[in-house]
Amino acid sequence: MNRISMLYAPAIFAFAMAGSAHSAEAPVMVNVGHLQPSVAAEVQKHASQGMTSLKRYLETTRKQHGLALEDVMRPADVRDPKAITPPAKDYKKHAKDWK
């Protein structure tokens, strides 16, 4: 190989690797209805950049916001609020069954 082709080969390789490193990921759907508006905006921004960006953001802010990937990826609750009933509060049921 001559000197000029030896100089061009690494440059072409570097440009090819740089182009593939910044390939865009598909946006991720997240549920941010239960978050503060400022945190929700940041989560939405990173989710639009892809899963890798979202994971990195959540990992770096885990101590501040206490969020995990499962917290923002779970689907929204589509049940009617009137249909959701709390559990029975018979706290001494186990004591009655023991007798």
mmCIF file as gemmi writes it, N, C-alpha and C atoms, coordinates in Angstrom:
data_model
loop_
_atom_site.group_PDB
_atom_site.id
_atom_site.type_symbol
_atom_site.label_atom_id
_atom_site.label_alt_id
_atom_site.label_comp_id
_atom_site.label_asym_id
_atom_site.label_entity_id
_atom_site.label_seq_id
_atom_site.pdbx_PDB_ins_code
_atom_site.Cartn_x
_atom_site.Cartn_y
_atom_site.Cartn_z
_atom_site.occupancy
_atom_site.B_iso_or_equiv
_atom_site.pdbx_formal_charge
_atom_site.auth_seq_id
_atom_site.auth_asym_id
_atom_site.pdbx_PDB_model_num
ATOM 1 N N . MET Axp A 1 ? 0.843 -1.178 0 1 0 ? 1 A 1
ATOM 2 C CA . MET Axp A 1 ? 0 0 0 1 0 ? 1 A 1
ATOM 3 C C . MET Axp A 1 ? 0.89 1.244 0 1 0 ? 1 A 1
ATOM 4 N N . ASN Axp A 2 ? 0.446 2.216 -0.705 1 0 ? 2 A 1
ATOM 5 C CA . ASN Axp A 2 ? 1.218 3.448 -0.691 1 0 ? 2 A 1
ATOM 6 C C . ASN Axp A 2 ? 0.794 4.323 0.486 1 0 ? 2 A 1
ATOM 7 N N . ARG Axp A 3 ? 1.53 5.383 0.694 1 0 ? 3 A 1
ATOM 8 C CA . ARG Axp A 3 ? 1.349 6.23 1.873 1 0 ? 3 A 1
ATOM 9 C C . ARG Axp A 3 ? -0.029 6.897 1.905 1 0 ? 3 A 1
ATOM 10 N N . ILE Axp A 4 ? -0.541 7.351 0.792 1 0 ? 4 A 1
ATOM 11 C CA . ILE Axp A 4 ? -1.816 8.058 0.77 1 0 ? 4 A 1
ATOM 12 C C . ILE Axp A 4 ? -2.967 7.111 1.14 1 0 ? 4 A 1
ATOM 13 N N . SER Axp A 5 ? -2.969 5.913 0.61 1 0 ? 5 A 1
ATOM 14 C CA . SER Axp A 5 ? -4.042 4.973 0.951 1 0 ? 5 A 1
ATOM 15 C C . SER Axp A 5 ? -3.945 4.541 2.408 1 0 ? 5 A 1
ATOM 16 N N . MET Axp A 6 ? -2.743 4.503 2.966 1 0 ? 6 A 1
ATOM 17 C CA . MET Axp A 6 ? -2.592 4.161 4.381 1 0 ? 6 A 1
ATOM 18 C C . MET Axp A 6 ? -3.132 5.279 5.278 1 0 ? 6 A 1
ATOM 19 N N . LEU Axp A 7 ? -3.134 6.504 4.787 1 0 ? 7 A 1
ATOM 20 C CA . LEU Axp A 7 ? -3.687 7.618 5.563 1 0 ? 7 A 1
ATOM 21 C C . LEU Axp A 7 ? -5.213 7.676 5.443 1 0 ? 7 A 1
ATOM 22 N N . TYR Axp A 8 ? -5.736 7.326 4.289 1 0 ? 8 A 1
ATOM 23 C CA . TYR Axp A 8 ? -7.176 7.403 4.073 1 0 ? 8 A 1
ATOM 24 C C . TYR Axp A 8 ? -7.94 6.258 4.74 1 0 ? 8 A 1
ATOM 25 N N . ALA Axp A 9 ? -7.358 5.099 4.825 1 0 ? 9 A 1
ATOM 26 C CA . ALA Axp A 9 ? -8.05 3.933 5.378 1 0 ? 9 A 1
ATOM 27 C C . ALA Axp A 9 ? -8.501 4.157 6.824 1 0 ? 9 A 1
ATOM 28 N N . PRO Axp A 10 ? -7.633 4.63 7.735 1 0 ? 10 A 1
ATOM 29 C CA . PRO Axp A 10 ? -8.111 4.866 9.107 1 0 ? 10 A 1
ATOM 30 C C . PRO Axp A 10 ? -9.151 5.989 9.195 1 0 ? 10 A 1
ATOM 31 N N . ALA Axp A 11 ? -9.024 6.996 8.333 1 0 ? 11 A 1
ATOM 32 C CA . ALA Axp A 11 ? -9.983 8.098 8.358 1 0 ? 11 A 1
ATOM 33 C C . ALA Axp A 11 ? -11.364 7.618 7.918 1 0 ? 11 A 1
ATOM 34 N N . ILE Axp A 12 ? -11.411 6.808 6.877 1 0 ? 12 A 1
ATOM 35 C CA . ILE Axp A 12 ? -12.687 6.267 6.407 1 0 ? 12 A 1
ATOM 36 C C . ILE Axp A 12 ? -13.292 5.355 7.473 1 0 ? 12 A 1
ATOM 37 N N . PHE Axp A 13 ? -12.465 4.544 8.099 1 0 ? 13 A 1
ATOM 38 C CA . PHE Axp A 13 ? -12.94 3.662 9.156 1 0 ? 13 A 1
ATOM 39 C C . PHE Axp A 13 ? -13.488 4.47 10.338 1 0 ? 13 A 1
ATOM 40 N N . ALA Axp A 14 ? -12.794 5.538 10.717 1 0 ? 14 A 1
ATOM 41 C CA . ALA Axp A 14 ? -13.241 6.368 11.847 1 0 ? 14 A 1
ATOM 42 C C . ALA Axp A 14 ? -14.576 7.037 11.54 1 0 ? 14 A 1
ATOM 43 N N . PHE Axp A 15 ? -14.748 7.542 10.318 1 0 ? 15 A 1
ATOM 44 C CA . PHE Axp A 15 ? -16.018 8.165 9.946 1 0 ? 15 A 1
ATOM 45 C C . PHE Axp A 15 ? -17.157 7.143 9.912 1 0 ? 15 A 1
ATOM 46 N N . ALA Axp A 16 ? -16.861 5.95 9.46 1 0 ? 16 A 1
ATOM 47 C CA . ALA Axp A 16 ? -17.887 4.908 9.414 1 0 ? 16 A 1
ATOM 48 C C . ALA Axp A 16 ? -18.315 4.502 10.823 1 0 ? 16 A 1
ATOM 49 N N . MET Axp A 17 ? -17.371 4.386 11.742 1 0 ? 17 A 1
ATOM 50 C CA . MET Axp A 17 ? -17.695 4.022 13.113 1 0 ? 17 A 1
ATOM 51 C C . MET Axp A 17 ? -18.431 5.152 13.826 1 0 ? 17 A 1
ATOM 52 N N . ALA Axp A 18 ? -18.065 6.379 13.548 1 0 ? 18 A 1
ATOM 53 C CA . ALA Axp A 18 ? -18.735 7.519 14.174 1 0 ? 18 A 1
ATOM 54 C C . ALA Axp A 18 ? -20.179 7.607 13.698 1 0 ? 18 A 1
ATOM 55 N N . GLY Axp A 19 ? -20.418 7.327 12.456 1 0 ? 19 A 1
ATOM 56 C CA . GLY Axp A 19 ? -21.773 7.364 11.921 1 0 ? 19 A 1
ATOM 57 C C . GLY Axp A 19 ? -22.657 6.277 12.5 1 0 ? 19 A 1
ATOM 58 N N . SER Axp A 20 ? -22.095 5.106 12.729 1 0 ? 20 A 1
ATOM 59 C CA . SER Axp A 20 ? -22.901 4.017 13.278 1 0 ? 20 A 1
ATOM 60 C C . SER Axp A 20 ? -23.1 4.161 14.778 1 0 ? 20 A 1
ATOM 61 N N . ALA Axp A 21 ? -22.202 4.866 15.457 1 0 ? 21 A 1
ATOM 62 C CA . ALA Axp A 21 ? -22.329 5.037 16.901 1 0 ? 21 A 1
ATOM 63 C C . ALA Axp A 21 ? -23.492 5.952 17.255 1 0 ? 21 A 1
ATOM 64 N N . HIS Axp A 22 ? -23.832 6.885 16.393 1 0 ? 22 A 1
ATOM 65 C CA . HIS Axp A 22 ? -24.894 7.837 16.676 1 0 ? 22 A 1
ATOM 66 C C . HIS Axp A 22 ? -26.198 7.475 15.967 1 0 ? 22 A 1
ATOM 67 N N . SER Axp A 23 ? -26.364 6.221 15.636 1 0 ? 23 A 1
ATOM 68 C CA . SER Axp A 23 ? -27.61 5.828 14.992 1 0 ? 23 A 1
ATOM 69 C C . SER Axp A 23 ? -28.753 5.988 15.986 1 0 ? 23 A 1
ATOM 70 N N . ALA Axp A 24 ? -29.845 6.493 15.511 1 0 ? 24 A 1
ATOM 71 C CA . ALA Axp A 24 ? -30.974 6.809 16.379 1 0 ? 24 A 1
ATOM 72 C C . ALA Axp A 24 ? -31.72 5.537 16.771 1 0 ? 24 A 1
ATOM 73 N N . GLU Axp A 25 ? -32.109 5.484 18.03 1 0 ? 25 A 1
ATOM 74 C CA . GLU Axp A 25 ? -32.941 4.385 18.507 1 0 ? 25 A 1
ATOM 75 C C . GLU Axp A 25 ? -34.406 4.787 18.386 1 0 ? 25 A 1
ATOM 76 N N . ALA Axp A 26 ? -35.244 3.823 18.403 1 0 ? 26 A 1
ATOM 77 C CA . ALA Axp A 26 ? -36.684 4.091 18.328 1 0 ? 26 A 1
ATOM 78 C C . ALA Axp A 26 ? -37.157 4.699 19.65 1 0 ? 26 A 1
ATOM 79 N N . PRO Axp A 27 ? -38.085 5.647 19.604 1 0 ? 27 A 1
ATOM 80 C CA . PRO Axp A 27 ? -38.621 6.212 20.841 1 0 ? 27 A 1
ATOM 81 C C . PRO Axp A 27 ? -39.368 5.164 21.661 1 0 ? 27 A 1
ATOM 82 N N . VAL Axp A 28 ? -39.421 5.386 22.962 1 0 ? 28 A 1
ATOM 83 C CA . VAL Axp A 28 ? -40.029 4.441 23.886 1 0 ? 28 A 1
ATOM 84 C C . VAL Axp A 28 ? -41.275 5.093 24.49 1 0 ? 28 A 1
ATOM 85 N N . MET Axp A 29 ? -42.353 4.334 24.592 1 0 ? 29 A 1
ATOM 86 C CA . MET Axp A 29 ? -43.566 4.833 25.227 1 0 ? 29 A 1
ATOM 87 C C . MET Axp A 29 ? -43.419 4.716 26.747 1 0 ? 29 A 1
ATOM 88 N N . VAL Axp A 30 ? -43.708 5.803 27.458 1 0 ? 30 A 1
ATOM 89 C CA . VAL Axp A 30 ? -43.613 5.797 28.914 1 0 ? 30 A 1
ATOM 90 C C . VAL Axp A 30 ? -44.887 6.365 29.521 1 0 ? 30 A 1
ATOM 91 N N . ASN Axp A 31 ? -45.145 5.991 30.759 1 0 ? 31 A 1
ATOM 92 C CA . ASN Axp A 31 ? -46.297 6.483 31.51 1 0 ? 31 A 1
ATOM 93 C C . ASN Axp A 31 ? -45.766 7.451 32.563 1 0 ? 31 A 1
ATOM 94 N N . VAL Axp A 32 ? -46.003 8.75 32.367 1 0 ? 32 A 1
ATOM 95 C CA . VAL Axp A 32 ? -45.485 9.759 33.287 1 0 ? 32 A 1
ATOM 96 C C . VAL Axp A 32 ? -46.609 10.519 33.98 1 0 ? 32 A 1
ATOM 97 N N . GLY Axp A 33 ? -47.797 9.978 33.985 1 0 ? 33 A 1
ATOM 98 C CA . GLY Axp A 33 ? -48.936 10.649 34.589 1 0 ? 33 A 1
ATOM 99 C C . GLY Axp A 33 ? -48.813 10.813 36.096 1 0 ? 33 A 1
ATOM 100 N N . HIS Axp A 34 ? -48.042 9.964 36.745 1 0 ? 34 A 1
ATOM 101 C CA . HIS Axp A 34 ? -47.915 10.007 38.199 1 0 ? 34 A 1
ATOM 102 C C . HIS Axp A 34 ? -46.684 10.777 38.668 1 0 ? 34 A 1
ATOM 103 N N . LEU Axp A 35 ? -45.966 11.422 37.736 1 0 ? 35 A 1
ATOM 104 C CA . LEU Axp A 35 ? -44.736 12.127 38.079 1 0 ? 35 A 1
ATOM 105 C C . LEU Axp A 35 ? -44.942 13.635 38.128 1 0 ? 35 A 1
ATOM 106 N N . GLN Axp A 36 ? -44.009 14.326 38.792 1 0 ? 36 A 1
ATOM 107 C CA . GLN Axp A 36 ? -44.018 15.788 38.796 1 0 ? 36 A 1
ATOM 108 C C . GLN Axp A 36 ? -43.757 16.279 37.375 1 0 ? 36 A 1
ATOM 109 N N . PRO Axp A 37 ? -44.263 17.456 37.019 1 0 ? 37 A 1
ATOM 110 C CA . PRO Axp A 37 ? -44.11 17.933 35.634 1 0 ? 37 A 1
ATOM 111 C C . PRO Axp A 37 ? -42.661 18.056 35.166 1 0 ? 37 A 1
ATOM 112 N N . SER Axp A 38 ? -41.763 18.527 36.017 1 0 ? 38 A 1
ATOM 113 C CA . SER Axp A 38 ? -40.37 18.678 35.592 1 0 ? 38 A 1
ATOM 114 C C . SER Axp A 38 ? -39.702 17.321 35.375 1 0 ? 38 A 1
ATOM 115 N N . VAL Axp A 39 ? -39.988 16.377 36.256 1 0 ? 39 A 1
ATOM 116 C CA . VAL Axp A 39 ? -39.421 15.025 36.113 1 0 ? 39 A 1
ATOM 117 C C . VAL Axp A 39 ? -40.044 14.338 34.905 1 0 ? 39 A 1
ATOM 118 N N . ALA Axp A 40 ? -41.349 14.52 34.711 1 0 ? 40 A 1
ATOM 119 C CA . ALA Axp A 40 ? -42.03 13.913 33.57 1 0 ? 40 A 1
ATOM 120 C C . ALA Axp A 40 ? -41.458 14.427 32.254 1 0 ? 40 A 1
ATOM 121 N N . ALA Axp A 41 ? -41.128 15.72 32.196 1 0 ? 41 A 1
ATOM 122 C CA . ALA Axp A 41 ? -40.555 16.282 30.972 1 0 ? 41 A 1
ATOM 123 C C . ALA Axp A 41 ? -39.19 15.673 30.675 1 0 ? 41 A 1
ATOM 124 N N . GLU Axp A 42 ? -38.378 15.49 31.695 1 0 ? 42 A 1
ATOM 125 C CA . GLU Axp A 42 ? -37.053 14.884 31.493 1 0 ? 42 A 1
ATOM 126 C C . GLU Axp A 42 ? -37.166 13.425 31.066 1 0 ? 42 A 1
ATOM 127 N N . VAL Axp A 43 ? -38.081 12.698 31.682 1 0 ? 43 A 1
ATOM 128 C CA . VAL Axp A 43 ? -38.275 11.288 31.31 1 0 ? 43 A 1
ATOM 129 C C . VAL Axp A 43 ? -38.763 11.199 29.865 1 0 ? 43 A 1
ATOM 130 N N . GLN Axp A 44 ? -39.701 12.061 29.483 1 0 ? 44 A 1
ATOM 131 C CA . GLN Axp A 44 ? -40.2 12.078 28.102 1 0 ? 44 A 1
ATOM 132 C C . GLN Axp A 44 ? -39.078 12.405 27.122 1 0 ? 44 A 1
ATOM 133 N N . LYS Axp A 45 ? -38.222 13.36 27.48 1 0 ? 45 A 1
ATOM 134 C CA . LYS Axp A 45 ? -37.124 13.752 26.592 1 0 ? 45 A 1
ATOM 135 C C . LYS Axp A 45 ? -36.182 12.576 26.347 1 0 ? 45 A 1
ATOM 136 N N . HIS Axp A 46 ? -35.825 11.88 27.409 1 0 ? 46 A 1
ATOM 137 C CA . HIS Axp A 46 ? -34.902 10.748 27.26 1 0 ? 46 A 1
ATOM 138 C C . HIS Axp A 46 ? -35.589 9.548 26.61 1 0 ? 46 A 1
ATOM 139 N N . ALA Axp A 47 ? -36.884 9.387 26.831 1 0 ? 47 A 1
ATOM 140 C CA . ALA Axp A 47 ? -37.608 8.291 26.187 1 0 ? 47 A 1
ATOM 141 C C . ALA Axp A 47 ? -37.703 8.521 24.682 1 0 ? 47 A 1
ATOM 142 N N . SER Axp A 48 ? -37.773 9.776 24.259 1 0 ? 48 A 1
ATOM 143 C CA . SER Axp A 48 ? -37.827 10.052 22.82 1 0 ? 48 A 1
ATOM 144 C C . SER Axp A 48 ? -36.492 9.778 22.149 1 0 ? 48 A 1
ATOM 145 N N . GLN Axp A 49 ? -35.406 9.737 22.927 1 0 ? 49 A 1
ATOM 146 C CA . GLN Axp A 49 ? -34.087 9.447 22.37 1 0 ? 49 A 1
ATOM 147 C C . GLN Axp A 49 ? -33.8 7.952 22.321 1 0 ? 49 A 1
ATOM 148 N N . GLY Axp A 50 ? -34.589 7.148 23.002 1 0 ? 50 A 1
ATOM 149 C CA . GLY Axp A 50 ? -34.424 5.703 22.925 1 0 ? 50 A 1
ATOM 150 C C . GLY Axp A 50 ? -34.274 5.059 24.289 1 0 ? 50 A 1
ATOM 151 N N . MET Axp A 51 ? -34.25 3.734 24.291 1 0 ? 51 A 1
ATOM 152 C CA . MET Axp A 51 ? -34.187 2.96 25.525 1 0 ? 51 A 1
ATOM 153 C C . MET Axp A 51 ? -32.865 3.158 26.262 1 0 ? 51 A 1
ATOM 154 N N . THR Axp A 52 ? -31.769 3.252 25.543 1 0 ? 52 A 1
ATOM 155 C CA . THR Axp A 52 ? -30.471 3.416 26.19 1 0 ? 52 A 1
ATOM 156 C C . THR Axp A 52 ? -30.41 4.73 26.948 1 0 ? 52 A 1
ATOM 157 N N . SER Axp A 53 ? -30.869 5.801 26.327 1 0 ? 53 A 1
ATOM 158 C CA . SER Axp A 53 ? -30.87 7.1 26.983 1 0 ? 53 A 1
ATOM 159 C C . SER Axp A 53 ? -31.776 7.098 28.209 1 0 ? 53 A 1
ATOM 160 N N . LEU Axp A 54 ? -32.932 6.473 28.097 1 0 ? 54 A 1
ATOM 161 C CA . LEU Axp A 54 ? -33.863 6.402 29.227 1 0 ? 54 A 1
ATOM 162 C C . LEU Axp A 54 ? -33.259 5.619 30.382 1 0 ? 54 A 1
ATOM 163 N N . LYS Axp A 55 ? -32.633 4.485 30.101 1 0 ? 55 A 1
ATOM 164 C CA . LYS Axp A 55 ? -32.014 3.685 31.151 1 0 ? 55 A 1
ATOM 165 C C . LYS Axp A 55 ? -30.908 4.464 31.848 1 0 ? 55 A 1
ATOM 166 N N . ARG Axp A 56 ? -30.078 5.138 31.074 1 0 ? 56 A 1
ATOM 167 C CA . ARG Axp A 56 ? -28.981 5.916 31.66 1 0 ? 56 A 1
ATOM 168 C C . ARG Axp A 56 ? -29.51 7.04 32.53 1 0 ? 56 A 1
ATOM 169 N N . TYR Axp A 57 ? -30.547 7.735 32.08 1 0 ? 57 A 1
ATOM 170 C CA . TYR Axp A 57 ? -31.118 8.829 32.859 1 0 ? 57 A 1
ATOM 171 C C . TYR Axp A 57 ? -31.7 8.316 34.174 1 0 ? 57 A 1
ATOM 172 N N . LEU Axp A 58 ? -32.464 7.241 34.105 1 0 ? 58 A 1
ATOM 173 C CA . LEU Axp A 58 ? -33.075 6.707 35.315 1 0 ? 58 A 1
ATOM 174 C C . LEU Axp A 58 ? -32.024 6.182 36.287 1 0 ? 58 A 1
ATOM 175 N N . GLU Axp A 59 ? -30.961 5.614 35.762 1 0 ? 59 A 1
ATOM 176 C CA . GLU Axp A 59 ? -29.907 5.096 36.627 1 0 ? 59 A 1
ATOM 177 C C . GLU Axp A 59 ? -29.142 6.231 37.311 1 0 ? 59 A 1
ATOM 178 N N . THR Axp A 60 ? -28.882 7.325 36.597 1 0 ? 60 A 1
ATOM 179 C CA . THR Axp A 60 ? -28.132 8.43 37.198 1 0 ? 60 A 1
ATOM 180 C C . THR Axp A 60 ? -28.974 9.245 38.169 1 0 ? 60 A 1
ATOM 181 N N . THR Axp A 61 ? -30.286 9.242 38.012 1 0 ? 61 A 1
ATOM 182 C CA . THR Axp A 61 ? -31.149 10.025 38.904 1 0 ? 61 A 1
ATOM 183 C C . THR Axp A 61 ? -31.943 9.15 39.869 1 0 ? 61 A 1
ATOM 184 N N . ARG Axp A 62 ? -31.511 7.917 40.056 1 0 ? 62 A 1
ATOM 185 C CA . ARG Axp A 62 ? -32.255 6.993 40.92 1 0 ? 62 A 1
ATOM 186 C C . ARG Axp A 62 ? -32.322 7.499 42.364 1 0 ? 62 A 1
ATOM 187 N N . LYS Axp A 63 ? -31.24 8.076 42.866 1 0 ? 63 A 1
ATOM 188 C CA . LYS Axp A 63 ? -31.235 8.552 44.253 1 0 ? 63 A 1
ATOM 189 C C . LYS Axp A 63 ? -32.077 9.805 44.425 1 0 ? 63 A 1
ATOM 190 N N . GLN Axp A 64 ? -32.165 10.645 43.396 1 0 ? 64 A 1
ATOM 191 C CA . GLN Axp A 64 ? -32.952 11.879 43.514 1 0 ? 64 A 1
ATOM 192 C C . GLN Axp A 64 ? -34.446 11.611 43.385 1 0 ? 64 A 1
ATOM 193 N N . HIS Axp A 65 ? -34.829 10.83 42.391 1 0 ? 65 A 1
ATOM 194 C CA . HIS Axp A 65 ? -36.248 10.651 42.093 1 0 ? 65 A 1
ATOM 195 C C . HIS Axp A 65 ? -36.807 9.304 42.531 1 0 ? 65 A 1
ATOM 196 N N . GLY Axp A 66 ? -35.947 8.337 42.777 1 0 ? 66 A 1
ATOM 197 C CA . GLY Axp A 66 ? -36.411 7.02 43.209 1 0 ? 66 A 1
ATOM 198 C C . GLY Axp A 66 ? -37.172 6.269 42.132 1 0 ? 66 A 1
ATOM 199 N N . LEU Axp A 67 ? -36.822 6.489 40.876 1 0 ? 67 A 1
ATOM 200 C CA . LEU Axp A 67 ? -37.531 5.842 39.767 1 0 ? 67 A 1
ATOM 201 C C . LEU Axp A 67 ? -36.716 4.687 39.203 1 0 ? 67 A 1
ATOM 202 N N . ALA Axp A 68 ? -37.396 3.65 38.847 1 0 ? 68 A 1
ATOM 203 C CA . ALA Axp A 68 ? -36.794 2.535 38.127 1 0 ? 68 A 1
ATOM 204 C C . ALA Axp A 68 ? -37.464 2.45 36.761 1 0 ? 68 A 1
ATOM 205 N N . LEU Axp A 69 ? -36.918 1.643 35.899 1 0 ? 69 A 1
ATOM 206 C CA . LEU Axp A 69 ? -37.461 1.502 34.554 1 0 ? 69 A 1
ATOM 207 C C . LEU Axp A 69 ? -38.895 0.969 34.604 1 0 ? 69 A 1
ATOM 208 N N . GLU Axp A 70 ? -39.176 0.081 35.535 1 0 ? 70 A 1
ATOM 209 C CA . GLU Axp A 70 ? -40.516 -0.482 35.652 1 0 ? 70 A 1
ATOM 210 C C . GLU Axp A 70 ? -41.551 0.57 36.058 1 0 ? 70 A 1
ATOM 211 N N . ASP Axp A 71 ? -41.112 1.599 36.774 1 0 ? 71 A 1
ATOM 212 C CA . ASP Axp A 71 ? -42.037 2.642 37.22 1 0 ? 71 A 1
ATOM 213 C C . ASP Axp A 71 ? -42.582 3.469 36.071 1 0 ? 71 A 1
ATOM 214 N N . VAL Axp A 72 ? -41.786 3.684 35.045 1 0 ? 72 A 1
ATOM 215 C CA . VAL Axp A 72 ? -42.234 4.511 33.922 1 0 ? 72 A 1
ATOM 216 C C . VAL Axp A 72 ? -42.687 3.689 32.723 1 0 ? 72 A 1
ATOM 217 N N . MET Axp A 73 ? -42.403 2.397 32.717 1 0 ? 73 A 1
ATOM 218 C CA . MET Axp A 73 ? -42.792 1.549 31.593 1 0 ? 73 A 1
ATOM 219 C C . MET Axp A 73 ? -44.132 0.842 31.809 1 0 ? 73 A 1
ATOM 220 N N . ARG Axp A 74 ? -44.648 0.835 33.037 1 0 ? 74 A 1
ATOM 221 C CA . ARG Axp A 74 ? -45.905 0.126 33.283 1 0 ? 74 A 1
ATOM 222 C C . ARG Axp A 74 ? -47.056 0.867 32.604 1 0 ? 74 A 1
ATOM 223 N N . PRO Axp A 75 ? -48.03 0.145 32.124 1 0 ? 75 A 1
ATOM 224 C CA . PRO Axp A 75 ? -49.166 0.8 31.452 1 0 ? 75 A 1
ATOM 225 C C . PRO Axp A 75 ? -50.024 1.567 32.44 1 0 ? 75 A 1
ATOM 226 N N . ALA Axp A 76 ? -50.728 2.539 31.936 1 0 ? 76 A 1
ATOM 227 C CA . ALA Axp A 76 ? -51.619 3.333 32.777 1 0 ? 76 A 1
ATOM 228 C C . ALA Axp A 76 ? -52.806 2.482 33.222 1 0 ? 76 A 1
ATOM 229 N N . ASP Axp A 77 ? -53.332 2.778 34.391 1 0 ? 77 A 1
ATOM 230 C CA . ASP Axp A 77 ? -54.493 2.059 34.916 1 0 ? 77 A 1
ATOM 231 C C . ASP Axp A 77 ? -55.728 2.57 34.184 1 0 ? 77 A 1
ATOM 232 N N . VAL Axp A 78 ? -56.376 1.709 33.434 1 0 ? 78 A 1
ATOM 233 C CA . VAL Axp A 78 ? -57.519 2.113 32.623 1 0 ? 78 A 1
ATOM 234 C C . VAL Axp A 78 ? -58.849 1.758 33.289 1 0 ? 78 A 1
ATOM 235 N N . ARG Axp A 79 ? -58.786 1.27 34.511 1 0 ? 79 A 1
ATOM 236 C CA . ARG Axp A 79 ? -60.03 0.921 35.203 1 0 ? 79 A 1
ATOM 237 C C . ARG Axp A 79 ? -60.773 2.179 35.622 1 0 ? 79 A 1
ATOM 238 N N . ASP Axp A 80 ? -62.055 2.046 35.759 1 0 ? 80 A 1
ATOM 239 C CA . ASP Axp A 80 ? -62.878 3.138 36.26 1 0 ? 80 A 1
ATOM 240 C C . ASP Axp A 80 ? -62.583 3.306 37.748 1 0 ? 80 A 1
ATOM 241 N N . PRO Axp A 81 ? -62.31 4.532 38.217 1 0 ? 81 A 1
ATOM 242 C CA . PRO Axp A 81 ? -61.999 4.713 39.64 1 0 ? 81 A 1
ATOM 243 C C . PRO Axp A 81 ? -63.1 4.222 40.577 1 0 ? 81 A 1
ATOM 244 N N . LYS Axp A 82 ? -64.345 4.246 40.118 1 0 ? 82 A 1
ATOM 245 C CA . LYS Axp A 82 ? -65.437 3.764 40.962 1 0 ? 82 A 1
ATOM 246 C C . LYS Axp A 82 ? -65.427 2.246 41.077 1 0 ? 82 A 1
ATOM 247 N N . ALA Axp A 83 ? -64.839 1.575 40.103 1 0 ? 83 A 1
ATOM 248 C CA . ALA Axp A 83 ? -64.803 0.116 40.114 1 0 ? 83 A 1
ATOM 249 C C . ALA Axp A 83 ? -63.694 -0.433 41.014 1 0 ? 83 A 1
ATOM 250 N N . ILE Axp A 84 ? -62.761 0.409 41.406 1 0 ? 84 A 1
ATOM 251 C CA . ILE Axp A 84 ? -61.658 -0.036 42.258 1 0 ? 84 A 1
ATOM 252 C C . ILE Axp A 84 ? -62.134 -0.006 43.707 1 0 ? 84 A 1
ATOM 253 N N . THR Axp A 85 ? -62.162 -1.14 44.321 1 0 ? 85 A 1
ATOM 254 C CA . THR Axp A 85 ? -62.618 -1.216 45.713 1 0 ? 85 A 1
ATOM 255 C C . THR Axp A 85 ? -61.448 -1.588 46.604 1 0 ? 85 A 1
ATOM 256 N N . PRO Axp A 86 ? -61.348 -0.963 47.761 1 0 ? 86 A 1
ATOM 257 C CA . PRO Axp A 86 ? -60.26 -1.321 48.678 1 0 ? 86 A 1
ATOM 258 C C . PRO Axp A 86 ? -60.501 -2.697 49.28 1 0 ? 86 A 1
ATOM 259 N N . PRO Axp A 87 ? -59.47 -3.336 49.76 1 0 ? 87 A 1
ATOM 260 C CA . PRO Axp A 87 ? -59.657 -4.651 50.376 1 0 ? 87 A 1
ATOM 261 C C . PRO Axp A 87 ? -60.429 -4.532 51.695 1 0 ? 87 A 1
ATOM 262 N N . ALA Axp A 88 ? -61.009 -5.635 52.107 1 0 ? 88 A 1
ATOM 263 C CA . ALA Axp A 88 ? -61.751 -5.656 53.366 1 0 ? 88 A 1
ATOM 264 C C . ALA Axp A 88 ? -60.793 -5.418 54.525 1 0 ? 88 A 1
ATOM 265 N N . LYS Axp A 89 ? -61.24 -4.653 55.521 1 0 ? 89 A 1
ATOM 266 C CA . LYS Axp A 89 ? -60.377 -4.306 56.646 1 0 ? 89 A 1
ATOM 267 C C . LYS Axp A 89 ? -60.777 -5.072 57.902 1 0 ? 89 A 1
ATOM 268 N N . ASP Axp A 90 ? -60.896 -6.352 57.773 1 0 ? 90 A 1
ATOM 269 C CA . ASP Axp A 90 ? -61.188 -7.18 58.927 1 0 ? 90 A 1
ATOM 270 C C . ASP Axp A 90 ? -59.855 -7.655 59.492 1 0 ? 90 A 1
ATOM 271 N N . TYR Axp A 91 ? -59.266 -6.799 60.34 1 0 ? 91 A 1
ATOM 272 C CA . TYR Axp A 91 ? -57.913 -7.054 60.817 1 0 ? 91 A 1
ATOM 273 C C . TYR Axp A 91 ? -57.828 -8.235 61.773 1 0 ? 91 A 1
ATOM 274 N N . LYS Axp A 92 ? -58.903 -8.533 62.477 1 0 ? 92 A 1
ATOM 275 C CA . LYS Axp A 92 ? -58.847 -9.588 63.479 1 0 ? 92 A 1
ATOM 276 C C . LYS Axp A 92 ? -59.417 -10.91 62.972 1 0 ? 92 A 1
ATOM 277 N N . LYS Axp A 93 ? -59.547 -11.028 61.665 1 0 ? 93 A 1
ATOM 278 C CA . LYS Axp A 93 ? -60.101 -12.257 61.093 1 0 ? 93 A 1
ATOM 279 C C . LYS Axp A 93 ? -59.229 -13.457 61.442 1 0 ? 93 A 1
ATOM 280 N N . HIS Axp A 94 ? -57.916 -13.287 61.375 1 0 ? 94 A 1
ATOM 281 C CA . HIS Axp A 94 ? -57.027 -14.409 61.688 1 0 ? 94 A 1
ATOM 282 C C . HIS Axp A 94 ? -57.16 -14.828 63.147 1 0 ? 94 A 1
ATOM 283 N N . ALA Axp A 95 ? -57.454 -13.849 64.031 1 0 ? 95 A 1
ATOM 284 C CA . ALA Axp A 95 ? -57.627 -14.184 65.451 1 0 ? 95 A 1
ATOM 285 C C . ALA Axp A 95 ? -58.93 -14.946 65.656 1 0 ? 95 A 1
ATOM 286 N N . LYS Axp A 96 ? -59.959 -14.629 64.92 1 0 ? 96 A 1
ATOM 287 C CA . LYS Axp A 96 ? -61.229 -15.336 65.039 1 0 ? 96 A 1
ATOM 288 C C . LYS Axp A 96 ? -61.116 -16.753 64.488 1 0 ? 96 A 1
ATOM 289 N N . ASP Axp A 97 ? -60.343 -16.903 63.419 1 0 ? 97 A 1
ATOM 290 C CA . ASP Axp A 97 ? -60.176 -18.242 62.839 1 0 ? 97 A 1
ATOM 291 C C . ASP Axp A 97 ? -59.331 -19.14 63.736 1 0 ? 97 A 1
ATOM 292 N N . TRP Axp A 98 ? -58.503 -18.56 64.587 1 0 ? 98 A 1
ATOM 293 C CA . TRP Axp A 98 ? -57.593 -19.338 65.42 1 0 ? 98 A 1
ATOM 294 C C . TRP Axp A 98 ? -58.338 -20.012 66.561 1 0 ? 98 A 1
ATOM 295 N N . LYS Axp A 99 ? -59.413 -19.406 67.026 1 0 ? 99 A 1
ATOM 296 C CA . LYS Axp A 99 ? -60.126 -19.929 68.192 1 0 ? 99 A 1
ATOM 297 C C . LYS Axp A 99 ? -60.804 -21.227 67.913 1 0 ? 99 A 1
